[in-house]
């Protein structure tokens, strides 16, 4: 993992916001190490709302048997995402409207609460589960209210990074009600350790 992270830093090196954001995301704010343990080492993986492609590229470096597709609506971020890693590609797309390709694993990493409205969350989850192959996984990383001080920091960061945009957190109780609507086995894992933010992840296994 550490060697792959060093390579990501080399690929995103230089000045400017994308490079600075990568450093913060990679080493401080995102639970990438914990998430990687739940992602298949081989197969087709789709990272929806992938942003600058940091995690998608990291996953590709960690296992050449993975084929990664990152999708995002932000053209500026997509411009900086493609680093030429052979088993990773990126596509500019509105993930709430585009047809998601069939996949062994689909990732929604801190994506749902940034959709235009909370009403968009269930249709996207449904679309993802429809496209996941039997035996595959949908991995949803979201935000919890606990610990309270990490939740406060999370809110501050989200509103600083996305000024003027609505933030639609779906907390564990509400997420449980949503996921009950689908025939999946759900494992919940708290992932805020070693980060300043209140991460929680739902690993949804499709039979």
N, C-alpha and C positions, 0 to 999 in steps of 0.2 A: 504493500500500500504506500509506504513512504517514498519508494523509488518512483512509483507512478505519479504521486503528488508532485515530486520534484520535476518530473517531465512536464506535467501540466503547467507548472510555474514557468518553465522555460518556454513553452509554447505560447503562453499568454504574457510573456515578459514585455518590458517596455514601460512607457509612461502612459498616463491617461486613466480614465475611469474603469474601463474593462479590466485592466491589469490590477488595479487597486482592489476592485470588487472581488476578483478571483482570489487574491491573497486572503481577504477577510472571509470569504465564503468557504474556502478550502481548509483553512487552519483554525478558524474560530467559531463561525456561526452555524455551519451545516453538519449534521450527523452522518456524513458520508460513509464512515467506517462501519457504523451499525447498520445502515441501509444495505450496503453491499453484501452483507451476510445472508440477506433474504432474496437476493437476485440470482437467478440461474447463471451458472458459469458458461453455459452455451445456449444457443437459440436466438430467436429474434426478439429484441427488446425495444419498445417504443417509449420514449421519454417525452410526454406531452407538456407543453409550456416550459421547454428546456432552457429558455433564456439564452445566456451566452454559451451554453453547451458544456459547461464545466463538468457536470456529473456525467453526461453522456460520453464525453471524451475520456474521463477517468475510467468509466466502466469498460470502454473499449480497450484501453491500455492494460487493465487488470486481467482481461481474458480475451485472447485473439479468437476464441471460439464463439464469442458473442458477436452478433450483428446488431448494431444500434442505429435506430432512427430517431433523431431529435426533431421536434416540431414546435414552432412558435410563430406568433403573429407579428412580432417586433422585427422589422427589417434590419435595424441597426444592430441588434443583438445577433441575428442570424449571420450578418456580415462578419462578425468577430468569432463566430462559433466554429466554423470549418477550419480545422487545423491539419487536414490532410491525413488523418489516421485512417488506414485502409478499411477497417471494419466499422467505421462510423460515418454516417451521412446526415445531412440536415435538410429540412424542407420548410419553406415559409408557408404557413397555413393558420387559419382560424380553427383551433381545435374543437370549438363548439359547433362548427359547421362542416368541416371536412370529414370524409369517410376514413376511419381509422383502419389501417391494414391489419389482417389477422396476426396475432403475436403470441409468443410464449409468456411474455410478461409486459405489462403496461405500468408506467410510473406516472403518478400525479404528485410531484414533490413540491409542496407549498404552492399549489396551483388553485385549488377549489376556492379559497377565500379571496382570490384575486379576480375571479370571474365577474362579469358585469353585474350580476345579481345572484342572490342565494337560490333563486328559482332555476338558475342554469346548472346547479350542481348535480341534482338527481339525473337529468337527461344525459349529462356527460359520463357519470358513473355507469349508467345503463349502457350507453354506447360502448364504453370500454369493456364491460363484462360480456357484451354480445360478440366482441371481436377477439377475446382471449380464448385460446385453444383449451380443450379439455386437459386438466392437470396443470394449467397455467395459473399465474398470479396477477392480481391488481394490487399495487402497493401505493397507499395514500398516506403521504406525510402531511400532517396538519398541526394545529396549535391547541394546547390545553390551557385552562385557566390557572393551573398549578405548575410550579410554585408561583405565587402571585407576583413576586418581584420580577421573575423572568417573563411573565405574561405582560407586565407593564413595559419592559424593555422591548419585547416583541412588537407591541402596539406602536411604540415610538419609532422603531426601525421601519415598520411597514408604512407609517404615515410620512416618514422622511423620504423613503425611497419612491413612494407612489403618491405624491401630494395631489389632493383633489379627487382621488379615486376612492370609491367605497371599498371597505374591507369587510368581508362577510365570513367571519369565523363560524365554523360548525364544531361545537364542542362534543366531547365523548357521548353524552346522553343522546344528543340529536343525531350524531353519526351512527350510533348503534341502531336507532330507529330506522334510519335510511338503509343501512346495510341488511337489516332483517328482511327487506323486500326482495332480496336476491338469494338464489340458492348457492351461497358461498360459506365456507368455513372461515371465520374471522379471528385472527390473533392480533391482540393489541399490545404494543410495546412502547413504553415511555423512553424517549431518546434525548432528554434534555441534559443528561450528564455531560460534563466537560464542554458545554456550550452556554452562552448567556440567554438563550431563548427556550421557550416552553414547548419543545417538540414532542409530538406523539404520533405514532405510526400505526396504520391498520393494514395488516397483511391479509388479503382476501384470496383464499385458494378456491379455484373453480374445480368442481369434481369432473 
